[in-house]
Structure formats: structure tokens, C-alpha cells
């Protein structure tokens, strides 16, 4: 479990910034895009998306709205509680160098909370609503490409879960103020953990940040790879539920966010989630004699309850694994 800490982090094994990570161009030939997405999800659980079709205006307005909110005095931001939080991550004592807005990704919910986060609620509701709708459509497009690439006959088998009117998807804006870590011997610009190591419990995450770095992903060998920021692109994380839905073919990526010593970083993440009552089971084509079913069936409500009962860095997916030997053969 990694918590925000003044300890130096260099000894952990961090690759140089700019290490090659998968990039998917959504304007490429469809068969090529599906192949790249499947490979990226199997090897990294993570990839960058370019030529995604979301307008610069929708992105810029959301970034402006986010920075506008986080620039307010704390007393004003606290009026948005419980959507607003600072330092605390989850319910079990995890802390970070982060403040955030957490919204249910529905038009009604965004409209309601907008009244407490802006003097112009209609404008911010419209801005966040348009962004949420755009990234939801992007998530669905990617999920349908994934299903196609995996050979699932029903191409909507994954995207249907987040298109559902009862989808439990959320939108989260994270703000990492600049922090100079005077206690650390590490003089790099990223020397403090802002949001500790974890995987996302949902199906997948569509993430974007401003032009300040800080996101790092970890592969199975425990080495951290810094992700070079690209404000014109989106980044996709495979979540725990998608690992289960693909019967372990795709891997849920572990990642963390570092603070920057000199600049504010803001990220906006759409977490695509199923309805609470949805049963999380891999499609039959994903289960074969060579790859038997790895997870017992559960609902998203079951998984969410397990998530809330554990610390940020704990592995929740192991609680639902049927047979470790099958996964390790």
C-alpha cells in the first residue's frame, strides 16, 4: 500500500519519462485499432487514445471549470461536500495530496451538484454534462472495439453496461497543488505521492489531464512507468471489472499520481461502471478448457462493497478469484 509520504521514491525503480506506451489512433483502420487495443489491454491494461473525436471546446471548458472551482477559498469549496473532498481517499484512512470533486455521471446528479459548486449552475452543468456524454460515448466505442477484437459475437456486451440508465458511472476531478518536498533527498520535480497505488474497480477509466505530468503505471515486475502528459489525448485504464469480464485476458492496471513541485496538475476521470444489480460474468467465448472460468459470479454491488471495506492499495479482485492455479498455469 502506497500512501502520500515524505519518503524519497527513487529507489523503487522508475523508468525514464517517455518510455514507449501503447497508442491507439481511432481514425486508423478498424481491424488495426482492435488489434492494438487488445494487445495493449493484455500487456499493460493501459493505452493512450488519439484522434478520439471529442472537441477541443468541450475539453477546454471542462478544464476551465475545474480550475475555476479549485481556485476558490476552502470555505466555498466545502459547500459542495460530500462531492468535494480534500486529502482523504475513501473511507478507511487513506490520505493523499489531492483535492477532488466526485459526481455521479448522470445529467440529474450533475445539475443538482452544480448549484453548490458555481454561481452559474446552468453553465457548469451544461459544461460537465457535455463532457460526461462525450467521454461516455468514447468509452462505449472503445468497449465495442474490445469486444470485436476478442471475438465476442455480441459487440455491445460490455458497452451496454455503461449505457444502462442505472449505470453507476462517476466523474472525478482531481487537483494536485504543487508541493515542494523539503524532507526528500530526491530533487526531481516528482517527489511525493499525491494519490497512492491502486487499480480502478470499475470497467474502464477514460482519463485526461492538463500538461503537467504525474501519472505513473506499474507493470507486473513492479517498475513504475511515468506517463508523458498530452492534453490533446485521453488515456484508458482497464478496471477490475473488465479483467473479470474478459476472464483475465485483460489486466487491471495499477497506477498512482505524483505531485509536481512547481505546477498544479488536474486530471478528469470518467469511471465507466455497471448498474449495481448487474451480474459480472465473462461471456461464454472467453471461457475455454485452456482458460477455465477464473472468477465466481458477483454483482457490481458486491464488488463495490468489497472495495469500500479495503484500503486503497489492497487487491479486491483476489476476493472473487475461483482458482489461482488456473490463472498461473
C-alpha positions in Angstrom: 0.0 0.0 0.0 1.5 3.3 -1.0 0.4 6.4 0.9 1.4 10.0 0.5 4.7 10.2 2.3 7.7 12.4 2.5 10.0 9.4 1.8 12.1 9.5 -1.4 10.8 7.3 -4.2 13.8 7.0 -6.5 14.8 3.6 -5.0 11.6 1.9 -6.2 12.6 1.6 -9.9 11.2 4.3 -12.2 11.8 4.2 -15.9 12.8 7.4 -17.7 9.9 9.6 -18.7 8.9 9.0 -22.4 9.1 5.2 -22.2 7.1 3.7 -25.0 3.5 3.1 -24.1 0.7 1.9 -26.5 -1.0 4.5 -28.6 -4.3 3.8 -30.4 -5.4 6.1 -33.3 -9.2 5.8 -33.6 -9.1 7.0 -37.2 -6.9 4.0 -38.2 -8.4 1.0 -40.0 -10.8 -0.7 -37.6 -9.1 -4.1 -37.6 -5.8 -2.4 -36.8 -7.3 -0.4 -33.9 -9.0 -3.5 -32.4 -5.7 -5.5 -32.6 -3.8 -2.7 -30.9 -6.4 -2.3 -28.2 -6.4 -6.0 -27.3 -2.6 -6.2 -27.3 -2.4 -3.1 -25.0 -5.0 -4.4 -22.6 -3.3 -7.8 -22.3 0.2 -6.4 -21.8 -0.4 -3.1 -20.0 -4.1 -2.7 -19.1 -3.5 0.9 -20.4 -3.2 2.9 -23.6 -3.3 6.4 -25.0 -6.1 7.3 -27.4 -5.5 9.9 -30.2 -7.9 11.3 -32.8 -10.8 10.4 -30.4 -13.3 12.8 -31.9 -14.0 14.9 -28.7 -13.9 18.6 -29.5 -11.2 20.8 -28.0 -14.0 23.2 -26.9 -15.7 20.5 -24.7 -12.3 19.6 -23.1 -11.1 23.3 -22.6 -14.4 24.3 -21.0 -14.2 21.4 -18.5 -10.6 22.2 -17.6 -11.5 25.9 -17.1 -14.5 24.9 -14.9 -12.3 22.6 -12.8 -9.5 25.0 -12.2 -12.1 27.7 -11.5 -13.7 25.6 -8.8 -10.4 24.5 -7.2 -9.1 28.2 -7.1 -12.0 29.1 -4.7 -11.4 29.6 -1.0 -11.7 26.3 1.0 -14.9 27.5 2.8 -16.6 27.9 -0.6 -15.4 24.6 -1.9 -16.7 22.8 1.3 -20.2 23.9 0.4 -20.0 21.2 -2.2 -19.4 18.5 0.4 -19.9 15.5 0.0 -19.0 15.9 -3.7 -15.9 17.8 -2.6 -13.1 16.2 -0.6 -9.6 17.1 0.4 -6.7 14.7 1.4 -9.0 11.8 2.4 -9.2 8.9 -0.2 -12.0 6.5 0.5 -13.4 5.6 4.0 -10.5 3.7 5.6 -7.8 6.2 6.4 -6.0 6.5 3.1 -4.7 10.0 2.5 -3.2 11.9 -0.4 -2.0 15.3 -1.6 -5.2 15.8 -3.6 -8.5 17.6 -3.5 -11.3 16.4 -5.7 -14.9 16.7 -6.9 -16.7 13.4 -7.3 -20.0 13.4 -9.2 -22.4 10.7 -10.3 -22.2 10.7 -14.1 -25.9 11.5 -14.7 -27.5 14.7 -16.0 -29.7 15.0 -13.0 -26.9 14.5 -10.5 -24.6 16.9 -12.3 -27.4 19.5 -12.4 -28.0 19.1 -8.7 -24.4 19.4 -7.5 -23.8 22.3 -9.9 -25.9 24.5 -7.6 -23.3 24.2 -4.9 -20.1 24.5 -7.0 -20.8 27.5 -9.1 -22.6 30.9 -9.1 -23.6 30.0 -12.6 -25.0 26.4 -12.2 -26.6 26.2 -15.6 -23.3 26.9 -17.3 -21.2 24.4 -15.3 -24.0 21.8 -15.5 -24.0 22.2 -19.3 -20.2 22.0 -19.4 -19.8 18.9 -17.2 -22.9 17.3 -18.8 -21.4 17.7 -22.3 -18.0 16.3 -21.2 -19.6 13.3 -19.5 -21.7 12.5 -22.5 -18.7 12.8 -24.8 -16.4 10.5 -22.7 -19.2 8.0 -22.2 -19.6 7.7 -25.9 -15.8 7.3 -26.3 -15.8 4.6 -23.6 -18.6 2.8 -25.4 -16.8 3.0 -28.7 -13.6 1.5 -27.2 -15.6 -1.2 -25.3 -17.2 -2.3 -28.6 -13.8 -2.4 -30.3 -12.6 -4.5 -27.4 -15.5 -7.0 -27.8 -14.9 -7.2 -31.5 -11.1 -7.8 -31.0 -11.8 -10.6 -28.5 -14.2 -12.3 -30.9 -17.3 -11.8 -28.8 -20.4 -12.1 -31.0 -22.4 -9.5 -29.1 -20.4 -6.4 -29.7 -22.4 -4.5 -27.1 -21.8 -6.9 -24.3 -19.5 -4.5 -22.4 -20.8 -1.1 -23.5 -24.4 -2.0 -22.7 -23.4 -2.0 -19.0 -22.4 1.7 -19.0 -25.2 2.8 -21.4 -27.7 1.4 -19.0 -29.9 4.1 -17.4 -28.9 2.7 -14.0 -25.2 2.7 -14.7 -23.2 3.6 -11.6 -20.5 5.6 -13.5 -18.9 8.6 -11.9 -16.9 11.7 -13.0 -14.0 12.7 -10.8 -11.9 15.8 -11.0 -8.6 15.6 -9.1 -6.5 18.6 -8.3 -2.9 18.2 -7.1 -1.5 21.5 -5.9 2.3 22.0 -6.3 4.2 20.7 -3.3 7.9 21.2 -2.7 9.0 18.2 -0.6 11.7 19.7 1.6 12.2 16.5 3.5 13.2 14.5 0.5 16.7 14.0 -0.8 15.1 13.4 -4.2 15.4 16.7 -6.1 13.3 15.6 -9.1 10.1 17.5 -9.8 8.0 14.5 -8.8 9.0 13.5 -5.2 5.8 12.9 -3.4 2.9 10.5 -3.9 -0.3 12.5 -4.4 -2.7 9.6 -4.9 -1.4 6.1 -3.8 -1.0 3.0 -5.8 -4.3 1.3 -6.7 -6.3 -0.2 -9.6 -9.7 1.1 -10.6 -12.6 -1.1 -9.6 -14.9 -0.2 -12.5 -15.0 -1.4 -16.1 -12.7 1.2 -17.6 -11.5 4.7 -17.0 -11.2 7.5 -19.6 -8.6 9.9 -18.2 -7.3 13.3 -19.2 -5.0 15.8 -17.5 -3.6 19.2 -18.2 0.0 19.5 -19.4 1.6 18.6 -16.1 2.9 15.1 -15.6 2.5 12.9 -12.5 0.6 9.8 -13.6 2.6 6.5 -13.3 1.6 3.0 -14.2 3.1 -0.2 -12.8 3.6 -3.4 -14.7 3.8 -6.8 -13.0 7.5 -6.5 -12.3 6.8 -3.6 -10.0 8.7 -0.9 -12.1 6.9 2.4 -12.4 6.5 4.0 -15.9 5.8 7.7 -15.9 3.2 8.7 -18.4 4.1 11.8 -20.5 1.1 14.2 -20.4 -0.7 15.0 -23.6 -3.7 17.3 -23.1 -5.0 16.6 -26.6 -5.3 12.8 -25.8 -7.1 10.5 -23.5 -5.7 7.6 -21.5 -7.6 4.4 -20.9 -7.2 2.2 -17.8 -8.6 -1.3 -17.7 -10.5 -1.7 -14.5 -11.0 -4.7 -12.2 -14.5 -5.5 -13.6 -13.2 -5.6 -17.2 -10.5 -8.0 -16.1 -13.2 -10.3 -14.8 -15.4 -9.8 -17.9 -12.5 -10.9 -20.1 -11.8 -13.8 -17.8 -8.3 -12.5 -17.1 -7.3 -11.8 -20.7 -7.1 -8.1 -19.9 -5.2 -6.9 -16.9 -6.4 -4.2 -14.5 -3.6 -1.6 -14.4 -2.1 -0.5 -11.1 -1.2 3.2 -11.1 -0.6 6.2 -8.9 -0.3 10.0 -9.2 2.8 12.0 -8.1 2.6 15.7 -7.2 4.7 18.3 -9.1 6.9 20.6 -7.1 6.2 23.6 -9.3 2.8 23.3 -11.1 -0.7 22.3 -10.4 -1.9 19.2 -12.1 -5.6 18.5 -12.7 -7.0 15.3 -14.1 -10.6 14.4 -15.1 -11.5 10.8 -15.0 -14.7 9.1 -16.2 -15.1 5.7 -14.4 -17.5 3.6 -16.5 -19.4 1.3 -14.2 -22.3 -1.2 -14.5 -25.6 -0.9 -12.6 -25.4 -2.1 -9.0 -27.6 -5.1 -9.8 -25.6 -6.2 -12.9 -24.1 -9.7 -12.7 -20.4 -9.6 -13.6 -19.7 -12.8 -15.6 -17.4 -13.3 -18.6 -19.1 -14.0 -22.0 -19.1 -17.8 -22.8 -16.5 -17.3 -25.6 -14.0 -16.1 -23.0 -14.1 -19.4 -21.1 -12.4 -22.4 -22.7 -10.9 -25.7 -21.5 -7.5 -24.0 -21.8 -8.7 -20.9 -19.8 -11.4 -22.1 -17.4 -13.5 -19.6 -15.5 -11.2 -17.7 -13.1 -13.8 -15.7 -11.1 -17.0 -16.6 -9.3 -20.1 -14.6 -10.4 -20.9 -11.4 -8.4 -22.8 -8.2 -8.8 -21.3 -4.7 -9.0 -22.9 -4.0 -5.6 -20.9 -6.9 -4.2 -17.7 -5.7 -5.6 -18.3 -2.1 -4.6 -19.0 -3.2 -1.0 -15.7 -5.1 -1.0 -13.9 -2.0 -2.4 -15.2 0.2 0.4 -14.2 -2.4 3.0 -10.5 -2.4 2.0 -7.6 0.0 1.8 -6.8 1.9 -1.4 -3.8 -0.4 -2.4 -5.4 -3.7 -1.5 -6.2 -6.2 -4.3 -10.0 -6.6 -4.3 -10.1 -8.9 -7.3 -8.4 -11.7 -5.4 -11.5 -12.0 -3.1 -13.5 -13.1 -6.2 -11.0 -15.4 -7.8 -12.0 -19.1 -8.0 -8.8 -20.8 -8.7 -5.3 -19.2 -8.6 -3.7 -22.4 -10.1 -5.8 -21.9 -13.3 -4.6 -18.4 -13.7 -0.9 -19.3 -13.1 -0.7 -22.4 -15.3 
